Every structure is written in C-alpha cells, then in structure tokens.
Amino acid sequence: METCYPKVKKIYWQALIILGMLTLLVWLAYFSLRPDYKLHVNFYDVGQGDSIFIETYLGNQILIDGGPDSTVLQKLGTDLPFYDRTIDLVILTHLHADHTAGLIEVLKRYKVKQVMLTRVSYDTQTYKRFLDLLEEKNIHATIARAGQIVYLDDSTVLRVLHPFSDLSGQSFKQVNNTSIISRLSFGKADFLFTGDASRENEQALVSGGYTVSSEVLKVGHQGSRTSSGEQFLNAVSPDYAVISVGEENSYGHPHQEVLDNFEKANIPVSRTDESGDIRFVSDGELLEQL
C-alpha cells in the first residue's frame, strides 16, 4: 500500500516555512513602525520648490508643501515603509505651483488625515485640483491663522505665527505674503518654517513680538532677496539655515545679497541644490544635522 506520509511531511514543512516568513514580516513591520523617540525633520531636494517631511518622536508624520512635481513621492517612498500609506497632517504654506503640485500626487496616493491651508482665492488649475481632491477624499481642512497651536504629539508642538487673520476667500496680488509661517518645538529644538514669506511678513513678526528664535531656519522663497532681512535673521538667530532651491534655476536663487546676510551673521547655510536632502534629528536635547 502507498503511504501518504512523505506528502504530509512536505506540506507540514512548507506550512512551517510560510508561517516563519509571516512571523518575520510581522516583526519587521513592528520594528520599522516603532518610533525611535527622536524628532526627524527632512528638507527634501525637490528642485525649485519646497517640501519638508517631519516625523515626531512618537512617529506622527507631517508634510509641509510638496514641491513642483511628483519627486516628493520618491522621497516619501524612501522615508516611509511600503505599507505605511498614512500622513497625519499636510500643510500647504501658499498656493504657488512649486509648493502645491507635488501635494496633488500625495493626496492621490496617501491617506491624508488633515490639511492646513489659507484657502486664499487663487485661480489656477493646480490649486483647483488640490481643492477638488480635498472634497473627493473628504479630507478635513483647517484654515491657518496666527495663534493656532497644533499638538503633534505630547511633546511636539507646531505654532502658527502667520497669517495674522483668516484669509479664506480673499484675493492677493502678492500670494507669497499669505504664506503660513510656523514654528515647530520639541524640547530644546525649534524649527521656523517660512514658506515664501516676504520681508514685510518677517518685519511684522518681529515688530509684533512673536517668538521666532529657532535653531533651524527654513529660508524664505528659495533664498530670494525678497526674504531674510537682517533684523529678522538677528531675531531668529539660528544655528542652521536651509535653502530649498533648484540647481541652476532661472531666478538666480539664492541671491548673493541674501547669502551675504547669512555670512555677515555667521549663520551656516545648507542648500538642497548642493547637498540634496538635508536632514536633522533631535532627542529634545541635542540637535544634529545628518
């Protein structure tokens, strides 16, 4: 009589191997999702535009702006495991395409829990598509205005410094002047994100007595001379400055007079066109540029 024991044994070992592989995948997922209890802030090299990815010490994820195209997807794919398709908060600092276009691709491919924006009136197809996606995907939207405090986790806080009032539905000739300016704090590490804010906005913050001092400054408007006034730099007094800018861009960014201002203030500048992605990590006490 032919025995079936060898077949049963083969199936048993196959099942055991599969079970072992599944167990390994579960543990890999667990360790990759488990936070390292440090703040990570990554300034992505997306060409001529801005995109900043933040992961808090408890693993919550925030994206500020998306750059001019889909490059941000590649960057997120590097920082997030393939099975993590959720972003807790997206902030659109203002409505120009070099900040908005990449976010359209993010909204399509990731589950975004919440969006912060100004809802300024701005008639372009890129911005219209962004708003359409918010509605299609039923994403909760918050209108940014100074005084808002967003608790990203129990130790990481984002404070909105600008705009000073609700700008929704209003039209502006200078859209850069509507930029969301925010300050991220985790222990002794502070980051100031300026969008494309102008010197007029910077001066208003300083004159208004807002707390802008920060260890890291995201330089406004790709290092254009329209931003980074000397009085503002003195008030921020950063240890690091980051310029998100495209290589050999047609605008001549960053402008030399801005670079001179940083040199005069003895503030080291890192540029995405020269260094690629620029990454910082902090345990709340020490801050390190990787």
GIURQUI-V334064 format. One record per residue. RES is the residue in three letters. PSI is psi in whole degrees, 0 to 359 (none if undefined). NEAR is the number of other ideal C-beta (glycine too) atoms within 12 Angstrom. D_CENTER is the distance of its C-alpha to the mean C-alpha in Angstrom with 2 decimals. Layout:
# GIURQUI-V334064
RES PSI NEAR D_CENTER
RES PSI NEAR D_CENTER
This chain:
# GIURQUI-V334064
MET 136 4 69.62
GLU 128 6 66.10
THR 150 8 63.62
CYS 3 11 60.01
TYR 315 11 58.85
PRO 320 11 57.21
LYS 316 12 55.13
VAL 318 12 54.12
LYS 320 13 53.23
LYS 315 13 51.09
ILE 319 14 49.20
TYR 313 15 48.80
TRP 324 14 47.21
GLN 317 14 44.95
ALA 322 14 43.76
LEU 319 14 43.27
ILE 316 14 41.16
ILE 316 14 38.97
LEU 319 14 38.63
GLY 319 14 37.72
MET 319 14 35.00
LEU 319 14 33.55
THR 318 14 33.68
LEU 317 14 31.92
LEU 321 17 29.08
VAL 316 15 28.76
TRP 322 14 28.60
LEU 317 16 26.06
ALA 318 16 23.83
TYR 312 14 24.45
PHE 329 13 23.62
SER 331 18 20.47
LEU 336 21 19.12
ARG 125 14 20.41
PRO 156 21 17.87
ASP 8 17 18.84
TYR 37 21 18.49
LYS 153 28 16.09
LEU 132 43 12.63
HIS 129 37 10.39
VAL 116 46 7.52
ASN 121 36 7.16
PHE 108 43 7.02
TYR 143 39 8.21
ASP 96 34 11.57
VAL 21 42 11.72
GLY 215 33 14.67
GLN 83 35 15.14
GLY 183 42 11.86
ASP 145 52 8.20
SER 123 49 5.20
ILE 126 50 2.56
PHE 130 43 3.46
ILE 133 46 5.50
GLU 120 36 9.09
THR 173 36 11.62
TYR 342 28 15.15
LEU 7 23 16.45
GLY 8 27 14.13
ASN 146 32 12.11
GLN 132 39 8.81
ILE 139 40 5.88
LEU 123 45 3.52
ILE 112 49 3.20
ASP 163 47 6.01
GLY 6 47 7.77
GLY 183 43 10.09
PRO 353 31 13.86
ASP 198 27 14.90
SER 7 24 14.62
THR 327 31 13.56
VAL 330 45 10.18
LEU 318 30 12.60
GLN 319 23 14.22
LYS 315 32 11.24
LEU 324 37 10.47
GLY 334 21 14.25
THR 322 18 14.44
ASP 339 27 12.25
LEU 139 29 13.56
PRO 157 20 17.35
PHE 335 15 19.00
TYR 357 14 20.03
ASP 103 21 16.71
ARG 26 19 15.83
THR 135 23 14.19
ILE 128 33 10.75
ASP 322 32 11.45
LEU 133 38 9.34
VAL 132 45 7.68
ILE 123 44 7.52
LEU 107 52 9.31
THR 320 47 10.04
HIS 182 44 13.23
LEU 5 40 15.27
HIS 150 35 15.86
ALA 332 30 15.71
ASP 356 38 13.62
HIS 335 49 10.60
THR 321 44 12.24
ALA 315 35 14.14
GLY 331 41 11.76
LEU 332 51 10.70
ILE 317 37 14.46
GLU 324 31 14.72
VAL 315 47 12.11
LEU 328 37 14.17
LYS 324 24 17.24
ARG 347 25 16.62
TYR 154 31 14.69
LYS 108 19 15.81
VAL 123 36 13.32
LYS 325 24 14.83
GLN 148 30 13.66
VAL 139 39 12.14
MET 133 37 12.05
LEU 178 41 13.38
THR 336 42 16.41
ARG 31 28 18.70
VAL 145 34 20.30
SER 124 19 23.02
TYR 116 31 22.17
ASP 81 12 24.43
THR 156 20 22.81
GLN 325 15 22.91
THR 312 27 19.20
TYR 322 28 18.36
LYS 318 18 21.38
ARG 322 21 20.30
PHE 313 38 16.94
LEU 322 30 19.05
ASP 319 16 21.60
LEU 324 28 19.28
LEU 318 29 18.28
GLU 315 15 22.04
GLU 321 14 23.03
LYS 4 23 20.82
ASN 48 14 21.52
ILE 129 29 17.96
HIS 130 17 18.11
ALA 136 26 16.73
THR 134 26 16.56
ILE 124 26 17.47
ALA 140 41 15.69
ARG 153 25 18.19
ALA 141 27 18.82
GLY 343 17 19.99
GLN 140 25 17.82
ILE 123 19 16.89
VAL 117 28 14.61
TYR 104 20 15.68
LEU 331 33 13.04
ASP 194 26 16.04
ASP 354 14 19.29
SER 359 24 18.08
THR 122 37 14.45
VAL 136 28 14.28
LEU 121 37 12.01
ARG 129 30 14.43
VAL 125 35 14.36
LEU 337 40 16.50
HIS 144 41 16.75
PRO 162 36 18.20
PHE 346 26 21.37
SER 173 18 22.63
ASP 118 20 22.07
LEU 4 27 21.85
SER 134 22 22.10
GLY 352 13 24.76
GLN 153 19 25.25
SER 144 16 25.40
PHE 137 22 24.44
LYS 320 11 25.68
GLN 92 21 22.83
VAL 330 33 19.66
ASN 327 36 17.58
ASN 353 35 19.34
THR 6 40 17.80
SER 139 45 14.20
ILE 123 49 12.42
ILE 129 49 12.42
SER 157 44 11.27
ARG 121 35 12.18
LEU 131 44 11.02
SER 131 35 14.19
PHE 104 38 15.40
GLY 235 22 19.01
LYS 6 19 19.59
ALA 124 35 16.06
ASP 139 35 14.32
PHE 135 46 11.28
LEU 118 46 11.60
PHE 123 46 9.01
THR 356 51 11.49
GLY 228 48 10.54
ASP 33 44 13.98
ALA 149 42 16.03
SER 174 30 19.61
ARG 329 30 22.02
GLU 315 22 23.59
ASN 317 38 20.55
GLU 314 39 20.31
GLN 323 24 24.05
ALA 322 27 23.95
LEU 314 37 21.59
VAL 314 26 23.91
SER 328 17 27.03
GLY 358 18 25.90
GLY 19 12 25.60
TYR 145 27 21.96
THR 112 21 20.66
VAL 350 39 18.27
SER 130 25 19.34
SER 151 39 16.57
GLU 329 35 16.65
VAL 129 43 13.61
LEU 124 45 13.20
LYS 111 51 10.71
VAL 136 47 13.72
GLY 142 47 14.20
HIS 49 41 15.03
GLN 27 44 14.99
GLY 24 40 17.63
SER 154 32 19.95
ARG 351 24 22.97
THR 351 30 22.00
SER 177 41 19.63
SER 52 46 19.95
GLY 155 32 23.37
GLU 318 24 25.37
GLN 321 19 25.83
PHE 315 39 22.13
LEU 323 35 21.51
ASN 324 22 24.40
ALA 320 27 23.04
VAL 316 40 19.62
SER 56 25 21.48
PRO 156 35 18.61
ASP 334 29 19.48
TYR 144 34 16.80
ALA 140 40 15.42
VAL 128 45 12.89
ILE 118 41 13.59
SER 114 52 11.63
VAL 149 42 14.80
GLY 145 28 16.96
GLU 131 20 20.09
GLU 45 12 23.25
ASN 158 24 21.72
SER 350 11 24.35
TYR 350 20 23.18
GLY 19 18 24.00
HIS 145 35 20.61
PRO 147 37 20.28
HIS 144 24 23.50
GLN 323 14 25.92
GLU 330 21 26.61
VAL 315 35 23.02
LEU 323 28 23.24
ASP 322 18 26.61
ASN 318 32 25.25
PHE 321 35 22.99
GLU 319 18 25.97
LYS 324 15 28.25
ALA 1 25 26.10
ASN 42 14 25.95
ILE 117 30 22.14
PRO 140 22 21.04
VAL 131 35 18.60
SER 141 33 16.56
ARG 136 30 15.85
THR 333 37 14.11
ASP 341 28 17.34
GLU 325 20 19.32
SER 353 22 17.44
GLY 210 22 15.17
ASP 138 32 12.01
ILE 121 37 11.81
ARG 140 31 11.40
PHE 150 37 12.26
VAL 143 27 13.94
SER 144 35 15.92
ASP 11 20 18.62
GLY 342 23 18.73
GLU 301 16 21.51
LEU 144 17 20.71
LEU 131 29 17.61
GLU 135 19 17.65
GLN 123 27 16.12
LEU none 18 16.80
